[in-house]
Amino acid sequence: MTLEHAASTSTSSRERPSDVHLPWRWLLLARGGWLVLVILTLAIFFASLPTYVALLQTPCAGSVCEWQQLTPAHVETLTGMGLSPGDYAAFIVALTLATVVVSLGVSIVIVWRRSNDRMAFIVALLLAATSPMIATTAVITSPFTWRVPNECLTFLGTALLLLVFLLFPSGQFVPSFTRWIFVVFLAVQVPIIFLQAPPLIPNAPVSQPGWLVAASEFATVVLVQLYRYKRVSSPRERQQTKWVVFGLAVPTAVNVIVTVLYLIFPVAALSGSLSSLAYNVFGACWPLFIPLSFGFAMLRSRLWDIDVLINRTLVYGTLTVSLTGIYVGLVIGVQALLRGIISQGNGVVIVISTLVIFVLSQPLRSRIQRLIDRRFYRRTYDAARTLAAFSATLRNEVELDQLREQLVAVVQETMQPTHVSLWLRTDEYPGNPDTHGLRNEVT
C-alpha cells in the first residue's frame, strides 16, 4: 500500500514555507537591537517600580481609579481579612515580576533558537517590550521623570502587538492592504498615548477615544486572522493560530463570565466587594497567558496537542458550568419542596444534591464529549465511527475482494489522500490465481 507516500505528498503540497528568514548580517543587527530593547525595557520597568508600588498602596480619592488601584472600600475589605494595602501591593508586584520573567524567558528562548525566522523574532520583540506594560502604563499619568520613556515603551508595545497579529503566523501582510491599516492605527495611537490616557488600560467609559481605537484594532485583527485561517494558512500555521487563540481565549472567557455574573448579581460589582478585589488580582495574572501561548506556537513544542487541550477544555468547562447550574437549581428547588416537611432541610438538601451530581457527572460528561466531537471535531468523529464499523466488518467478512474494496474506501474516507493504491504481492499467494496482479486505486 502506497498510502503513506501519497498522504505525505498531499500534506507537503498543502504546506508552504511560512518562515521568512533574515540574512545573517541583518540577523546580527537584529539580535543587537533585541538586546538593547531588553536593557531599556528593564531599566524603564525598575525605574517605574517605586511609583507603581506607591500607586497600588494609595487609595484613589475620586470616582475614577487607575488600573488595579485600591478604593477606600477595598482597603476596608482587606483590613477585615487581616491584610494591609502593602500586602496587596506586594502580591500584585510579585505577579507582575512573574510576568516579566516569563515573558523575557520565552523571548530569550525564541531568539536563541529561532531568531533567523522573522515572525518568531518579531514575537520575541513583542514579549520583551510588553512584559512590564502593566506597571509602566499604570503610571503614565503620574508626573515623574520616566514618564516620556514609559509613553515610548507603551507606543512600541502597542505597535508590536498590532504588527504581530497582522503578520501572524506567516510573517507577511495578508491581505496586502493590511499594511496600510497598520500605518493608520499607528498614526492614531500617537495623540492617544502621548497626549492623554493610554488606550490599553483605559479607566473611563467607552466614550474615551482609547476604547474606540482598541475596539477597532481588535475587530480588525479578528477579521484578518479569520480570513487567514480559512483561506491562507497551512495546517501547521493553523495549529500555531490555535495556540495563540487558546492563550487569549482563557482570560477573555474569564472576563466574560465575570461580566455576566456582575450583571446577574450587581452586589458583586460594588467597589468594595471581595469579587472586585479578586478581579484586580486576576488582572495581574492574565498577561502570563500571552508569552506561554506564543512560546508554544513559535517553538512548536508538541504543537498538535492543542486539539486535545482545546477538546478537554471545552468538555470539562461545559461540564463544570452544567453541574454548577444543576447543583444550584437542586438546592433551591429541593429546599422549596422540603420546606415545612422537615425542620433540618438544609443538610438534607445538600446531601441529596451532592448525590445527584455524583450520579450525573459521568453520563453528562460522556454526552457533552459526544456533542462537542460532533459539533467541533466532525471529521475526527466521523473517522472514528468509520474505523469502528470497519473493525466490526473485519471480524465477519471472509471475501477478499470485498475486504479490499472496503479497505480502500475506508482509507479514502478517513484520511482523504490524493491517491490510494493497494497491492497484494503475488509471491505470497503462489497457489491462488485470483490474487495475481490485484490492485485497487482511488485518485
VEXKEKOL-892293 format. One record per residue (C-alpha): x, y, z. Coordinates in Angstrom, 3 decimals, decimal comma. Example, Ala and Ser with C-alpha at 12.3 -4.5 7.8 and 13.67 -1.06 7.14 Angstrom:
2
<<12,300 -4,500 7,800>>
<<13,670 -1,060 7,140>>
END
This chain:
443
<<0,000 0,000 0,000>>
<<1,457 3,365 -1,013>>
<<-0,850 5,293 1,269>>
<<1,886 6,814 3,436>>
<<3,754 8,239 0,476>>
<<0,558 9,577 -1,087>>
<<-0,601 11,161 2,138>>
<<2,775 12,772 2,779>>
<<2,845 14,098 -0,765>>
<<-0,612 15,568 -0,293>>
<<0,355 17,177 3,007>>
<<3,582 18,579 1,647>>
<<1,733 20,030 -1,304>>
<<-0,573 21,919 1,026>>
<<2,324 23,077 3,217>>
<<4,300 26,018 2,063>>
<<7,282 27,677 3,675>>
<<5,811 30,247 6,025>>
<<9,055 31,275 7,688>>
<<10,581 34,448 6,309>>
<<14,277 34,168 7,215>>
<<16,699 37,020 7,848>>
<<20,131 37,255 6,188>>
<<22,983 36,655 8,627>>
<<24,145 40,282 8,602>>
<<20,658 41,514 9,443>>
<<20,426 38,705 11,989>>
<<23,381 40,051 13,979>>
<<21,945 43,562 13,843>>
<<18,505 42,283 14,902>>
<<19,934 40,395 17,896>>
<<21,821 43,505 18,952>>
<<18,631 45,570 18,687>>
<<16,732 42,985 20,738>>
<<19,391 43,112 23,464>>
<<19,221 46,913 23,579>>
<<15,414 46,728 23,822>>
<<15,590 44,266 26,733>>
<<18,024 46,501 28,622>>
<<15,925 49,625 28,054>>
<<12,717 47,777 28,999>>
<<14,166 46,547 32,284>>
<<15,608 49,992 33,045>>
<<12,224 51,670 32,474>>
<<10,421 49,000 34,482>>
<<12,633 49,179 37,558>>
<<12,701 52,993 37,391>>
<<8,869 52,997 37,349>>
<<8,511 50,339 40,048>>
<<8,575 52,694 43,101>>
<<5,845 54,882 41,565>>
<<3,819 51,763 40,710>>
<<4,113 50,400 44,256>>
<<3,061 53,750 45,717>>
<<0,070 53,822 43,349>>
<<-1,035 50,342 44,460>>
<<-0,874 51,292 48,145>>
<<-2,670 54,640 47,800>>
<<-6,489 54,512 47,695>>
<<-7,983 56,614 44,941>>
<<-9,675 59,800 46,068>>
<<-12,173 60,335 43,252>>
<<-14,696 58,152 41,479>>
<<-12,232 57,074 38,768>>
<<-9,307 54,901 39,857>>
<<-6,202 53,880 37,985>>
<<-5,799 50,291 36,885>>
<<-5,504 47,959 39,918>>
<<-5,658 50,900 42,343>>
<<-7,495 50,312 45,582>>
<<-10,657 52,108 46,587>>
<<-11,385 53,056 50,221>>
<<-13,916 50,210 50,303>>
<<-11,215 47,799 49,131>>
<<-8,994 48,928 51,992>>
<<-11,781 48,136 54,458>>
<<-12,234 44,703 52,892>>
<<-8,510 43,997 53,164>>
<<-8,496 45,156 56,791>>
<<-11,347 42,793 57,566>>
<<-9,271 39,944 56,110>>
<<-6,270 40,915 58,237>>
<<-4,334 42,330 55,275>>
<<-2,959 45,775 54,518>>
<<-2,575 47,768 51,266>>
<<1,123 46,929 51,461>>
<<0,326 43,219 51,326>>
<<-1,903 43,812 48,307>>
<<0,817 45,832 46,567>>
<<3,427 43,147 47,287>>
<<1,221 40,431 45,805>>
<<0,450 42,427 42,643>>
<<4,125 43,325 42,182>>
<<5,093 39,661 42,600>>
<<2,653 38,675 39,834>>
<<3,969 41,491 37,633>>
<<7,552 40,342 38,189>>
<<6,496 36,788 37,298>>
<<5,036 38,090 34,029>>
<<8,268 39,951 33,258>>
<<10,405 36,887 33,996>>
<<8,249 34,506 31,948>>
<<7,959 36,917 29,003>>
<<11,686 37,616 28,887>>
<<12,445 33,923 29,341>>
<<10,290 32,928 26,366>>
<<11,743 35,831 24,360>>
<<15,295 34,652 25,107>>
<<14,486 31,092 24,053>>
<<12,915 32,293 20,795>>
<<15,922 34,494 19,987>>
<<18,306 31,690 20,891>>
<<16,597 29,033 18,787>>
<<14,673 30,809 16,036>>
<<15,890 34,370 15,639>>
<<16,519 33,754 11,924>>
<<12,748 33,444 11,461>>
<<11,369 36,957 11,019>>
<<7,953 36,163 12,505>>
<<9,474 34,498 15,563>>
<<11,868 37,399 16,055>>
<<9,045 39,975 15,956>>
<<7,227 37,900 18,593>>
<<10,398 37,968 20,712>>
<<10,482 41,764 20,403>>
<<6,804 41,918 21,396>>
<<7,360 39,846 24,530>>
<<10,371 41,932 25,521>>
<<8,521 45,235 25,052>>
<<5,164 44,310 26,609>>
<<6,346 42,268 29,612>>
<<6,337 45,241 32,074>>
<<3,495 47,199 30,481>>
<<1,035 46,518 33,301>>
<<3,283 48,543 35,586>>
<<4,502 51,148 33,106>>
<<1,118 52,034 31,599>>
<<-0,444 52,376 35,034>>
<<1,959 55,209 35,973>>
<<1,961 57,144 32,695>>
<<-0,413 59,740 34,113>>
<<1,809 60,245 37,175>>
<<4,197 63,196 36,926>>
<<7,634 61,663 37,261>>
<<10,956 61,662 35,384>>
<<10,420 58,458 33,414>>
<<7,029 59,386 32,052>>
<<8,220 60,021 28,477>>
<<10,200 56,729 28,280>>
<<7,087 54,945 29,579>>
<<4,973 56,536 26,871>>
<<7,525 55,498 24,236>>
<<7,538 51,928 25,579>>
<<3,731 51,855 25,540>>
<<3,697 53,066 21,945>>
<<6,298 50,473 20,903>>
<<4,431 47,665 22,671>>
<<1,137 48,690 21,087>>
<<2,726 48,846 17,633>>
<<4,381 45,437 18,019>>
<<1,170 43,897 19,356>>
<<-0,806 45,062 16,349>>
<<2,013 44,141 13,941>>
<<2,296 40,605 15,306>>
<<-1,405 39,877 14,948>>
<<-1,464 41,312 11,419>>
<<1,559 39,202 10,383>>
<<0,966 36,054 12,411>>
<<1,669 33,250 11,658>>
<<3,345 33,550 8,216>>
<<5,242 36,805 8,754>>
<<3,558 38,532 5,805>>
<<0,727 41,031 5,446>>
<<-2,258 39,016 4,233>>
<<-4,260 40,587 2,638>>
<<-1,618 43,035 1,435>>
<<-3,692 46,139 2,213>>
<<-3,451 45,391 5,945>>
<<-0,060 47,116 5,969>>
<<-1,870 50,409 5,387>>
<<-4,272 49,579 8,210>>
<<-1,221 49,180 10,420>>
<<0,101 52,609 9,386>>
<<-3,273 54,263 10,055>>
<<-3,582 52,735 13,516>>
<<-0,042 53,822 14,399>>
<<-0,850 57,384 13,386>>
<<-3,977 57,304 15,554>>
<<-2,073 55,931 18,548>>
<<0,376 58,858 18,674>>
<<-2,017 61,501 20,068>>
<<-3,845 58,962 22,259>>
<<-0,700 57,723 24,007>>
<<1,347 60,902 24,174>>
<<-1,444 63,436 24,762>>
<<-3,902 61,591 27,038>>
<<-4,530 58,384 28,980>>
<<-3,218 55,163 27,394>>
<<-5,625 53,092 25,313>>
<<-4,586 49,640 26,514>>
<<-5,861 50,095 30,045>>
<<-8,457 52,862 29,924>>
<<-10,353 53,625 33,094>>
<<-13,235 55,780 31,877>>
<<-16,387 54,792 29,945>>
<<-16,493 53,733 26,330>>
<<-16,624 57,337 25,177>>
<<-12,854 57,597 25,575>>
<<-11,037 57,517 22,221>>
<<-8,717 54,862 23,606>>
<<-11,567 52,395 23,981>>
<<-12,843 53,059 20,469>>
<<-9,404 52,655 18,898>>
<<-8,728 49,474 20,903>>
<<-12,104 48,038 19,843>>
<<-11,417 48,881 16,189>>
<<-7,984 47,259 16,346>>
<<-9,422 44,161 17,990>>
<<-12,162 43,810 15,367>>
<<-9,654 44,270 12,540>>
<<-7,268 41,692 13,951>>
<<-10,071 39,157 14,445>>
<<-11,290 39,563 10,854>>
<<-7,771 39,289 9,439>>
<<-6,999 36,164 11,462>>
<<-10,284 34,527 10,471>>
<<-9,548 35,197 6,806>>
<<-6,027 33,806 7,097>>
<<-7,186 30,734 8,994>>
<<-9,919 29,879 6,484>>
<<-8,247 30,841 3,187>>
<<-4,467 31,127 3,542>>
<<-2,899 29,256 6,479>>
<<-1,290 25,851 6,123>>
<<-2,108 23,063 8,627>>
<<0,940 23,914 10,743>>
<<0,079 27,612 10,729>>
<<-3,463 26,805 11,797>>
<<-2,130 24,909 14,789>>
<<0,028 27,898 15,703>>
<<-3,026 30,144 15,474>>
<<-4,952 27,773 17,732>>
<<-2,258 28,013 20,416>>
<<-2,341 31,812 20,440>>
<<-6,136 31,991 20,303>>
<<-6,363 29,498 23,168>>
<<-3,970 31,581 25,263>>
<<-6,083 34,683 24,695>>
<<-9,428 32,876 24,975>>
<<-8,863 31,784 28,592>>
<<-8,617 35,303 30,118>>
<<-11,275 36,548 27,703>>
<<-13,666 33,819 28,862>>
<<-12,981 34,729 32,485>>
<<-13,735 38,386 31,741>>
<<-16,995 37,448 30,028>>
<<-18,043 35,186 32,906>>
<<-17,238 37,876 35,464>>
<<-19,205 40,461 33,469>>
<<-22,228 38,153 33,268>>
<<-22,035 37,446 36,994>>
<<-21,846 41,169 37,696>>
<<-24,992 41,693 35,616>>
<<-26,817 38,874 37,420>>
<<-25,528 39,802 40,874>>
<<-24,953 43,584 40,909>>
<<-23,825 43,455 44,528>>
<<-20,682 41,599 43,387>>
<<-19,662 44,571 41,249>>
<<-19,541 47,010 44,157>>
<<-16,187 48,707 44,537>>
<<-15,569 47,243 47,969>>
<<-16,660 43,668 47,290>>
<<-14,269 40,763 47,546>>
<<-15,041 39,732 43,963>>
<<-13,957 43,093 42,545>>
<<-10,752 42,853 44,568>>
<<-10,128 39,341 43,222>>
<<-10,738 40,659 39,706>>
<<-7,966 43,206 40,255>>
<<-5,647 40,361 41,206>>
<<-6,683 38,401 38,118>>
<<-5,737 41,455 36,044>>
<<-2,138 40,859 37,078>>
<<-2,324 37,135 36,202>>
<<-3,815 37,029 32,698>>
<<-0,753 38,536 30,887>>
<<1,063 35,280 31,701>>
<<-1,066 33,506 29,082>>
<<0,395 35,619 26,251>>
<<4,082 34,560 26,469>>
<<3,141 30,960 27,180>>
<<0,804 30,656 24,181>>
<<3,238 32,408 21,833>>
<<6,067 30,262 23,173>>
<<4,253 27,034 22,332>>
<<3,204 28,394 18,941>>
<<6,615 29,645 17,823>>
<<8,794 26,909 19,325>>
<<6,390 24,158 18,130>>
<<6,747 22,036 21,215>>
<<4,053 19,341 20,963>>
<<2,272 21,668 18,558>>
<<-0,502 19,266 17,567>>
<<-1,557 18,603 21,174>>
<<-3,527 21,848 21,147>>
<<-6,501 19,975 19,667>>
<<-6,595 17,653 22,682>>
<<-6,182 20,599 25,057>>
<<-8,998 22,562 23,425>>
<<-11,229 19,489 23,421>>
<<-10,650 18,812 27,122>>
<<-11,153 22,476 27,982>>
<<-14,473 22,577 26,155>>
<<-15,665 19,327 27,702>>
<<-14,699 19,974 31,315>>
<<-15,539 23,677 31,173>>
<<-19,042 22,887 29,910>>
<<-19,346 20,056 32,433>>
<<-18,364 22,339 35,313>>
<<-20,830 25,043 34,312>>
<<-23,610 22,485 33,789>>
<<-23,053 20,702 37,102>>
<<-22,856 24,017 38,942>>
<<-26,167 25,137 37,433>>
<<-27,795 21,797 38,236>>
<<-26,485 21,878 41,803>>
<<-27,726 25,411 42,453>>
<<-31,092 24,560 40,908>>
<<-31,406 21,422 43,012>>
<<-30,508 23,220 46,231>>
<<-33,096 25,925 45,603>>
<<-35,793 23,585 44,247>>
<<-35,478 20,761 46,768>>
<<-35,264 23,222 49,645>>
<<-38,522 24,789 48,472>>
<<-40,167 21,340 48,245>>
<<-38,988 20,215 51,672>>
<<-39,826 23,473 53,391>>
<<-42,393 22,755 56,048>>
<<-41,950 18,961 55,797>>
<<-38,737 18,591 57,781>>
<<-37,113 21,105 60,085>>
<<-33,478 20,396 59,155>>
<<-33,920 20,944 55,447>>
<<-30,559 22,480 54,505>>
<<-28,414 19,467 55,406>>
<<-30,750 17,037 53,658>>
<<-30,894 19,232 50,557>>
<<-27,111 19,431 50,322>>
<<-26,753 15,646 50,682>>
<<-29,420 14,939 48,053>>
<<-27,972 17,477 45,621>>
<<-24,440 16,111 46,073>>
<<-25,597 12,542 45,396>>
<<-27,487 13,632 42,275>>
<<-24,410 15,493 40,968>>
<<-22,240 12,428 41,638>>
<<-24,621 10,197 39,688>>
<<-24,980 12,639 36,786>>
<<-21,303 13,585 36,389>>
<<-20,102 10,632 34,287>>
<<-23,153 10,268 31,958>>
<<-23,246 14,032 31,461>>
<<-19,522 14,127 30,666>>
<<-19,935 11,397 28,043>>
<<-22,891 13,170 26,464>>
<<-21,028 16,506 26,367>>
<<-17,981 14,772 24,875>>
<<-20,057 13,286 22,048>>
<<-21,828 16,605 21,443>>
<<-18,560 18,558 21,206>>
<<-16,965 15,907 18,995>>
<<-19,900 16,045 16,597>>
<<-20,070 19,839 16,618>>
<<-16,411 20,912 16,594>>
<<-14,480 17,795 15,530>>
<<-16,837 16,367 12,948>>
<<-14,164 14,921 10,671>>
<<-12,343 13,145 13,506>>
<<-15,641 11,954 14,957>>
<<-16,790 10,528 11,602>>
<<-13,391 8,908 11,032>>
<<-13,544 7,169 14,405>>
<<-17,031 5,852 13,680>>
<<-15,959 4,655 10,220>>
<<-12,934 2,810 11,605>>
<<-15,055 1,209 14,315>>
<<-17,538 -0,008 11,716>>
<<-14,695 -1,361 9,549>>
<<-13,218 -3,226 12,536>>
<<-16,559 -4,960 13,022>>
<<-16,611 -5,830 9,315>>
<<-13,159 -7,432 9,510>>
<<-14,431 -9,923 12,044>>
<<-17,267 -11,093 9,776>>
<<-16,096 -10,610 6,187>>
<<-14,246 -13,508 4,516>>
<<-14,422 -12,435 0,874>>
<<-11,056 -10,965 -0,185>>
<<-12,457 -8,741 -2,917>>
<<-14,989 -7,198 -0,544>>
<<-12,326 -6,573 2,084>>
<<-10,038 -4,967 -0,477>>
<<-12,709 -2,578 -1,704>>
<<-13,829 -1,685 1,801>>
<<-10,269 -1,048 2,958>>
<<-9,615 1,379 0,126>>
<<-12,937 3,118 0,756>>
<<-12,230 3,497 4,487>>
<<-8,765 4,939 3,888>>
<<-10,138 7,360 1,323>>
<<-12,965 8,493 3,605>>
<<-10,953 8,914 6,801>>
<<-7,623 10,270 5,542>>
<<-8,695 11,780 2,204>>
<<-5,336 11,464 0,410>>
<<-4,927 12,492 -3,214>>
<<-4,073 8,923 -4,234>>
<<-4,542 5,475 -2,680>>
<<-3,112 2,224 -4,061>>
<<-3,497 -1,257 -2,594>>
<<-1,157 -4,015 -3,838>>
<<-1,058 -7,684 -2,866>>
<<2,247 -9,404 -3,536>>
<<1,663 -12,435 -5,736>>
<<4,695 -14,334 -4,406>>
<<2,952 -14,644 -1,030>>
<<-0,001 -16,496 -2,690>>
<<1,613 -18,742 -5,348>>
<<-1,246 -21,194 -5,389>>
<<-4,082 -18,728 -5,720>>
<<-4,555 -17,408 -9,269>>
<<-7,202 -14,932 -8,085>>
<<-4,566 -12,840 -6,309>>
<<-2,352 -12,312 -9,346>>
<<-1,972 -8,607 -10,072>>
<<-4,563 -7,443 -7,529>>
<<-4,682 -3,668 -7,367>>
<<-7,178 -1,037 -6,290>>
<<-6,713 2,637 -6,943>>
<<-8,574 5,747 -5,918>>
<<-7,477 9,123 -7,236>>
END
